[in-house]
């Protein structure tokens, strides 16, 4: 092995060492409060208008359909796009903990987008996003908390579909009330 390869390996180990030291080692955490980013005019739903298709998410195990563990009336739908689809979240002013905050526009690789419905009405969109400038992913939910079709709440740590026991965003109060 040449000296340049040895040097490259040593530099790589030195760069990764702080990451390993800072990694979680067996402790789990849950937030004490739900983080909510509120926008009175609603958030845009990037990736919805130019979706190729929106289709129900079906689960099959050994070729047989299996029901999801969702609450009654809740369904999930893939919002489908072509390969390497990019989505842009525009600049927006919102409230975080009562403070006006500005979110800067940012473009992401869209890994997964799910529309959550309760009794046929959309109540949330969940995203798995990959920033173009760093090696990580971000999950968010955008939620219609009033049932009026305006998605005013964005929350980090969104809900994704990676296992049979996946859960959607909490069903809002408006969707729990019987329709008269």
N, C-alpha and C positions, 0 to 999 in steps of 0.2 A: 504494500500500500504506500502510495507516494505521500510526501510530507504535506502537500496541499490537501489531500483527502483527510489526513489525520487532523489538520488544523480546522477543516470544515466541520468534522465531527465534534471536536472540542468546543468550537464556537456554538454549534447547535445545542450541545448539552448545557453549556453555560446560559444560553438564552432560555431554555426550557426549564431549568432548575427552579427559578422563582415561581413559575406556573405550577409546578408540582407541589411546592411548599404551600402555596395559597389554596390548593384544591381542597374540597370538602372531604373529610375522612370519617365517614360513618355517622355524621350528624344530619338530621333532617330538620328543615325549618318550614313553618307555615306563617304567612303574614298575619299579623294581629288585626289588620283591617284591610278591606278590599280597596285597592288603588283604582280610582275612577277619574278619568279625564273627561270633563263635561263640556259640551259645545251646544249652546241653546239652539242654534240653527241646524244642528245635526252635522255629523261627519259624512264625507263622501264615502262611497263604497267602491274603491278602486278595483278594477277587474270584473265588475259585474256587467257593465254595458257591452263589453266586447268578448264575453264568454262564448265559447264554441257551443256548449251545451250545459244544461243543468239537469242532473239525473239523480234519482234516489240512490243512496248508498246501500248496497246489499252485502250481507255477510254470509259466506258459505264456508262450512267446515266439512272436509271430506266430500265435497260435491253436494252437500245438502244445505238448504237455506236454514239459517239460525237467526232468531230474533235478537235485536240489540237490547241492552239493559237500560233503555231510555224510559223516562216517565211516560205515562199514558198520554197519547196524542202528539208526542215529540217525534219528529223525523229529521234525518240529516240528508242533505243533497250535495253532491260534488258540483262545484262550479268549475267547469273544465276549460282548459286553455291548451294551446300548442306547447311543444317542448321549449324550454328556455324562455318562457314568458316572463317579461318584466312588468312590474306594476309600480306606479308612482303615487306616493301619498303627498298631496299638495301642502304647501305652507298653510298653517291654520292657527288661529288664536283660540285658546280654550281655558277652562278653569281647572286648576289642580290645587286641592286643599284651600279653595277660596281665593287663590291668587291667579291673576291673568298670566298666562304663559304662552309663548310662541313656539309652535312645532315647526321646524324647518322642513322644507320639501326634501324628500328622499326617495331614491329609486331602489327597488329590491328585486331579487329573483323570487318568483312566487312558487313555493313548493307545494302548498296545499291551500285550497279555499273551500270552506264548507258553509252552506246556508242552512241554518237551523229553523225549523218551522214547528209551530204548535197548532194543531187542528187546521193545517193548511196555510197559516199566516206566518210569514217570516218574522222572527224575533231577534235573530243574531246572525252575524257572519264571523267565522273564525279563520284566521290566516296563520300559515307558517311561512315566514319570510327570511330570505338570505340577503343581508346587506352586501353590496357589491365591493365594499372597501375593507371588510374585515371577515375573518373566518369564524362565523358564529351564525346562530339563527335566532329569530324573534317570533314569539307567538302573541297574537292579540285577538281580542273579541271586540266587535262593534255591535252595540245592543240597542234595540228599540224598547225603552223602559216604560213607555206610555201606551203602546199599541196603536199609535197614530201614523206609523210608517216613517217616522223621523228617528234616525239612529243617533241619539245624542250622547251616548256613553261609550268610551273606549277603555278597555282594561288590558293591561299587560298580562302575561301568563295565560294566554288564550287556551281554548279547548281543542284538542286535536283527536284524530281518529287513528290510533295506532294499535288498539287491542279491542277485543270483543267487549270489554268492560269500560270502554271509553264513555265519558259523560260529556254532555253538552253544557253550554253556559246555563246558569240557573234560570229556570222559567220565571219570567217576570210576573208580578201580582196580577196585571191585567189579564194574563192568559189563564190564570187559575180560576177566575170568576166564571160562573155559568152564564152562557149567552141567553138572553131573554128574547 
